[in-house]
Amino acid sequence: MRLAATLLLFAMACIFAAASWWHDAHPALPWVQSFAEAAMVGGLADWFAVTALFRHPLGLPIPHTAIIPSNKDRIGDSLAVFLKENFLTPTVVARRLEEVDMAGAAARWLSADRPQSLGANRRGFGPLIARVIEALDQKVIGDLVRDAATEKLRALAISPIVADTIDTTLDHNRHEPLIDSAIDWGLRTLDDQESTIRGMVADRTNWLLRLVNVDTRVSGSLIAGLRKLLWEMGGDPHHPLRRRIGESLRTYAFDLRHFPETQATIEGFKTDLIANPAMGQWLAGLWDEARTGIVANLTNPSATGPGKLAEAMKALGARLGSDAPLRAAINLHLRRAAVGLVNDYGASIVRIVSDTVRGWDARTVTEKLETAVGRDLQFIRINGTLIGGLIGLTIHAIKLAL
């Protein structure tokens, strides 16, 4: 385009020279001469104006030329201010986002059938998320998870949960196997510790009674009675002692719901458990386990089995598509997040523009802008040449008329 504009200006100069040389050869030549003369003036003026934007015409340091290289820093600052005031203000962003259904767009994208593109998406989008997760400060995230879980546990009233667990266990007779296990343990312990029991009875019997073997008969009766009791409890599901254990557990569940002193025992156990360093390490390790699983599922297509990611995506999309209140809530939170980001970081974002322009040298700025708008600027030269010629014809006609 620069060559075309320059050739047109050269053609006007040639026409002007020829018309001036053969001025009297034909009555129309003065008109041609006027057109070409004014076209040269218009073309040269616009060439000077266009060139002065980017460099010194003919290399001469004429004032107010090479405007863009001389003012690149001010141009970058003005562009940054323009972007900030017209695009990155909370009011503008909020107004624009009110018309955008971001949750609906996400629902449509998630629900779309794309069996072939899903693999590419997982290879691209999934690993990208995985890299973002891996780039996080794992210790900080782990501590956050631990602190959040700890606070949740502290705020959780565990006494009603234990009471409900006891009642549910009793209602479904799930405590019976526990009693059976306790009875079996009691019988084995009684067999293993029979000599110990006999020794304890002998130690508590005076020497005179030991002479007539009273200690042996007492210990034997005690062991036999305990063994008989345990056998009867194990063989009779309706044994009174079994019922008594169930009633005691039911009473304890009632106390957990209504008596603060009983609740304090369980809550104290919970507090001691939370304060245990091993518990803190386990809670902090939850993030490591979750992170490992998430990264594996995002980077390895076979980690969750074929098609499971697609099913999860479509299920999430279907839920978003059918739940209007959920979409409205998500859109509201996204708008608030975007407005908050703009409010907090809008100035920093647009500062990237001004800092980038400041970092360019004058030649780079000139080349980028001239490449972007140079074609249209050369049209200005062409139009200036032609319109200048028409103005020359007009002036010649007015001169003849006067």
C-alpha positions in Angstrom: 0.0 0.0 0.0 2.9 2.4 0.7 4.3 1.6 -2.8 0.9 2.1 -4.4 0.5 5.5 -2.7 4.0 6.5 -3.7 3.6 5.4 -7.3 0.3 7.4 -7.5 2.2 10.5 -6.2 4.9 9.9 -8.8 2.4 9.6 -11.5 0.8 12.9 -10.6 4.3 14.5 -10.8 4.8 13.0 -14.2 1.4 14.2 -15.4 2.1 17.7 -14.0 5.5 17.9 -15.8 4.0 16.7 -19.1 1.0 19.1 -18.9 3.3 22.0 -18.0 5.6 21.2 -21.0 2.8 21.0 -23.5 0.6 23.6 -21.8 -0.8 25.0 -25.1 -1.1 21.8 -27.0 -4.8 21.3 -26.0 -7.4 23.3 -24.2 -7.9 20.5 -21.6 -4.3 20.4 -20.5 -4.6 23.4 -18.1 -7.3 21.4 -16.3 -5.0 18.4 -16.2 -2.2 20.5 -15.0 -4.3 22.0 -12.2 -5.5 18.5 -11.1 -2.0 17.0 -11.1 -0.5 20.1 -9.3 -3.1 20.0 -6.5 -2.9 16.2 -6.3 0.9 16.5 -5.7 0.3 19.0 -3.0 -2.3 16.8 -1.3 -0.3 13.6 -1.7 2.9 15.3 -0.3 1.0 16.8 2.6 -0.5 13.5 3.6 2.8 11.7 3.1 4.3 14.2 5.5 1.5 13.7 8.0 1.5 9.9 7.9 5.3 9.7 8.0 5.5 12.2 10.9 3.5 9.9 13.0 6.2 7.2 13.0 9.5 8.9 12.0 11.2 12.1 11.0 10.3 12.8 7.3 13.5 12.4 5.2 15.4 12.0 8.5 15.1 15.7 9.2 14.5 16.6 13.0 11.4 18.7 12.2 9.5 19.6 15.4 6.4 17.6 16.2 7.4 14.6 14.0 8.2 11.0 15.0 5.2 11.5 17.3 4.6 7.9 18.3 8.3 7.0 19.2 8.6 10.2 21.1 5.5 9.7 23.1 5.4 5.9 23.5 5.3 6.0 27.3 2.5 8.6 27.4 0.6 6.5 24.8 1.0 3.4 27.0 -0.2 5.2 30.1 -3.2 6.7 28.2 -4.1 3.3 26.8 -3.9 1.8 30.3 -6.2 4.6 31.7 -8.6 4.1 28.8 -8.9 0.3 29.5 -9.2 0.9 33.2 -12.0 3.5 32.9 -14.0 1.9 30.1 -13.5 -1.8 30.7 -12.1 -2.7 34.1 -14.3 -0.8 36.5 -16.5 -2.8 38.9 -19.6 -1.1 37.6 -18.9 -1.9 33.9 -18.0 -5.5 34.7 -21.0 -6.1 36.8 -23.3 -4.6 34.2 -21.8 -6.7 31.4 -21.9 -9.9 33.5 -25.5 -9.5 34.4 -26.4 -10.5 30.8 -24.0 -13.5 30.8 -25.2 -16.9 32.0 -21.9 -18.4 32.8 -23.4 -21.3 34.7 -25.7 -22.1 31.8 -22.8 -22.0 29.4 -20.9 -24.4 31.6 -23.9 -26.7 31.8 -24.3 -26.8 28.0 -20.6 -27.5 27.6 -20.6 -30.3 30.2 -23.7 -31.9 28.8 -22.6 -31.9 25.2 -21.8 -35.3 23.7 -18.2 -35.3 22.6 -16.8 -38.9 22.8 -13.8 -38.0 20.6 -12.9 -34.7 22.0 -13.2 -35.8 25.6 -9.9 -37.6 25.4 -8.2 -34.5 24.0 -9.9 -32.4 26.7 -8.6 -34.7 29.4 -5.1 -34.7 27.9 -5.2 -30.9 27.7 -7.6 -29.5 30.3 -7.2 -32.2 32.9 -3.4 -32.1 33.0 -3.5 -28.3 33.1 -5.6 -28.5 36.3 -3.3 -31.2 37.6 -0.3 -28.9 37.1 -2.1 -26.1 38.8 -2.8 -28.3 41.8 0.8 -29.6 41.9 2.1 -26.0 41.8 0.2 -25.1 45.0 2.1 -24.8 48.3 1.2 -28.3 49.6 2.2 -27.6 53.2 0.1 -24.5 53.3 -2.9 -26.3 51.8 -2.4 -29.3 54.1 -2.3 -27.0 57.1 -5.5 -25.2 55.9 -7.3 -28.6 55.6 -6.1 -29.6 59.0 -7.2 -26.4 60.6 -10.5 -26.4 58.9 -11.2 -30.0 59.8 -10.1 -29.4 63.4 -12.5 -26.4 63.7 -15.3 -28.5 62.3 -14.5 -31.3 64.8 -14.4 -28.8 67.7 -17.7 -27.4 66.7 -19.3 -30.8 66.3 -21.4 -32.0 69.2 -20.4 -35.7 69.4 -22.6 -36.8 72.3 -25.8 -36.9 70.2 -24.0 -38.9 67.5 -22.8 -41.4 70.0 -26.3 -41.6 71.5 -27.8 -42.2 68.1 -25.2 -44.8 67.3 -26.0 -46.7 70.6 -29.8 -46.5 70.0 -29.5 -47.7 66.4 -27.2 -50.6 67.5 -29.7 -51.7 70.2 -32.7 -51.3 67.9 -31.1 -53.7 65.3 -29.6 -56.0 68.0 -26.2 -55.3 66.6 -24.8 -55.3 70.1 -25.4 -59.0 70.5 -22.3 -60.1 68.5 -20.3 -57.7 70.7 -21.6 -59.4 73.8 -20.9 -62.8 72.3 -17.3 -61.8 71.6 -17.0 -60.4 75.1 -18.3 -63.7 76.6 -15.8 -65.7 74.4 -13.0 -63.4 75.6 -14.1 -63.9 79.2 -14.1 -67.7 79.0 -10.6 -67.7 77.4 -9.3 -65.3 80.0 -10.8 -67.3 82.8 -9.1 -70.5 81.5 -5.8 -68.6 81.0 -5.9 -66.9 84.4 -7.3 -69.7 86.5 -4.0 -70.2 88.4 -3.8 -66.5 89.0 -7.3 -66.4 90.4 -6.5 -69.3 92.7 -3.4 -67.6 93.9 -5.2 -64.3 94.6 -7.8 -66.2 96.7 -5.1 -68.1 98.6 -3.3 -64.8 99.4 -6.4 -63.4 100.9 -7.1 -66.5 103.1 -5.5 -66.9 106.5 -3.2 -69.9 107.2 -5.7 -71.7 109.3 -8.4 -71.8 106.5 -5.7 -72.9 104.1 -5.0 -75.9 106.2 -8.5 -77.3 105.5 -8.3 -76.2 101.8 -11.0 -73.6 102.1 -9.1 -71.4 99.7 -9.1 -74.1 97.0 -12.9 -74.7 97.4 -13.7 -71.0 97.3 -11.5 -70.3 94.3 -12.9 -73.4 92.5 -16.5 -72.3 93.3 -15.8 -68.8 92.1 -14.2 -70.0 88.8 -17.0 -72.6 88.2 -19.7 -70.0 88.9 -18.2 -67.4 86.6 -17.7 -70.1 83.9 -21.3 -71.2 84.3 -22.6 -67.7 84.1 -20.7 -67.0 80.9 -21.9 -70.3 79.4 -25.5 -69.5 80.2 -25.2 -66.0 78.8 -23.6 -67.3 75.6 -26.3 -70.0 75.1 -29.3 -67.9 76.0 -30.0 -64.8 73.9 -32.6 -63.7 76.4 -30.5 -64.0 79.4 -31.4 -61.4 82.1 -27.8 -60.1 82.2 -27.8 -59.6 78.5 -31.0 -57.5 78.8 -29.4 -55.6 81.7 -26.4 -54.7 79.5 -28.9 -53.5 76.8 -30.8 -51.4 79.3 -27.6 -49.9 80.7 -26.5 -48.9 77.2 -30.0 -47.4 76.5 -29.7 -45.5 79.8 -26.3 -44.2 78.9 -27.6 -43.0 75.5 -30.3 -41.1 77.3 -27.8 -39.5 79.7 -25.7 -38.5 76.7 -28.6 -36.5 75.3 -29.8 -34.9 78.5 -27.1 -34.7 81.2 -24.2 -32.3 80.7 -21.9 -34.2 83.0 -22.2 -37.3 80.9 -21.8 -35.3 77.7 -18.6 -33.7 79.2 -17.0 -37.1 79.4 -17.5 -37.8 75.6 -16.6 -34.2 74.7 -13.4 -34.4 76.8 -12.5 -37.6 74.9 -13.0 -35.7 71.6 -10.9 -32.8 72.8 -8.1 -35.1 73.8 -8.3 -36.9 70.4 -8.1 -33.6 68.5 -5.1 -32.5 70.7 -3.2 -35.7 69.9 -0.4 -34.9 67.4 -1.1 -38.1 65.5 -4.6 -36.9 64.8 -3.2 -33.6 63.5 -0.8 -35.4 61.2 -3.7 -37.6 59.9 -5.9 -34.5 59.2 -3.0 -32.8 57.4 -2.4 -35.9 55.4 -6.0 -35.8 54.1 -4.9 -33.2 51.5 -2.0 -35.3 50.3 -4.3 -38.3 49.8 -6.9 -36.2 48.0 -4.4 -34.4 45.9 -2.8 -37.7 44.8 -6.1 -39.1 43.8 -7.2 -35.9 42.0 -4.0 -35.6 40.0 -4.0 -39.3 39.1 -7.6 -39.1 37.8 -6.8 -35.9 35.8 -3.6 -37.1 34.2 -4.4 -40.8 33.8 -7.5 -41.6 31.6 -7.7 -45.1 33.1 -7.5 -44.0 36.7 -11.2 -43.8 37.1 -12.1 -46.3 34.5 -13.2 -45.6 30.9 -16.1 -43.2 30.5 -16.3 -42.2 34.2 -15.1 -38.7 33.7 -17.5 -38.2 30.9 -20.4 -39.5 33.0 -19.4 -37.2 35.9 -19.2 -34.2 33.5 -22.6 -35.0 32.0 -24.2 -35.5 35.4 -22.9 -32.2 36.6 -24.1 -30.5 33.4 -27.5 -32.0 33.7 -27.8 -30.8 37.3 -26.8 -27.3 36.4 -29.1 -27.3 33.4 -32.2 -28.4 35.4 -31.6 -26.4 38.6 -32.4 -22.8 37.9 -31.8 -21.6 41.5 -28.4 -23.3 41.5 -27.4 -21.6 38.2 -28.5 -18.2 39.6 -26.5 -18.7 42.8 -23.4 -19.8 40.8 -23.8 -16.8 38.4 -24.1 -14.5 41.4 -21.0 -15.8 43.1 -19.0 -15.7 39.8 -20.1 -12.1 39.2 -19.1 -11.1 42.7 -15.8 -12.8 42.3 -15.1 -11.1 39.0 -16.1 -7.7 40.3 -14.0 -8.3 43.4 -11.0 -9.2 41.2 -11.5 -6.1 39.1 -11.9 -3.9 42.1 -8.8 -5.3 43.8 -6.5 -5.9 40.8 -7.9 -3.8 37.9 -5.2 -1.2 38.3 -2.5 -3.9 38.4 -4.0 -5.6 35.3 -4.0 -2.5 33.1 -0.5 -1.5 34.5 0.7 -4.5 32.5 -0.2 -2.6 29.3 1.7 0.6 30.3 4.7 -1.3 31.7 4.9 -3.4 28.5 4.8 -0.4 26.2 7.4 1.3 28.4 9.6 -1.8 28.0 9.5 -1.7 24.2 12.0 0.4 22.4 10.8 3.1 20.0 11.4 1.0 16.9 9.3 -1.9 18.2 6.4 0.4 19.1 6.6 2.0 15.7 6.7 -1.3 13.8 3.8 -2.7 15.8 1.5 0.3 15.3 2.5 0.9 11.7 1.8 -2.8 10.9 -1.6 -2.6 12.6 -2.9 0.6 11.0 -0.4 1.3 8.2 -2.6 0.0 5.4 -5.4 2.4 6.3 -2.9 5.3 6.6 -1.6 4.6 3.1 -5.2 4.9 1.9 -5.2 8.3 3.5 -2.3 9.2 1.2 -4.1 7.9 -1.8 -7.3 9.7 -0.9 -5.4 12.9 -0.2 -3.8 12.7 -3.6 -7.1 12.2 -5.5 -9.1 14.7 -3.4 -6.3 17.2 -3.7 -6.6 16.9 -7.5 -10.4 17.4 -7.4 -9.8 20.5 -5.2 -7.3 21.7 -7.8 -9.9 21.3 -10.6 -12.4 23.2 -8.4 -10.0 26.1 -7.8 -9.1 26.2 -11.5 -12.8 26.4 -12.5 -13.4 29.2 -9.9 -10.4 31.1 -11.3 -11.7 30.9 -14.8 -15.2 31.9 -13.7 -13.9 35.0 -11.9 
